[in-house]
């Protein structure tokens, strides 16, 4: 849920923030109730709810895969390195026998 920094500041992960914001958006609970349930301040709940409202449309953009970087070349390079290391490991095991 929350980690603390050296200055004793809480850092929440994205999933926790999303859960809080979704519950606040559902209108089944007040911001106070959500804040008490998740043990965060009401202002923080409202802030995360507003961020979710403002950015929710981003989820429905066509071609959203373009937002993610293309790592195919890097993945291919890593697979090649893994193959080389596996072969080297096998050769070294045979030499030890």
Buried (B, 14 or more C-beta within 10 A) or exposed (E): EEEEEEEEEEEBEEEBBBBBBEBBBEEEBEBEBBBEEBEBEBEBBBBBBEEBEEEEEEEEEEEEEEEEEEEEEEEEEEEEEEEEEEEEEEEEEEEEE
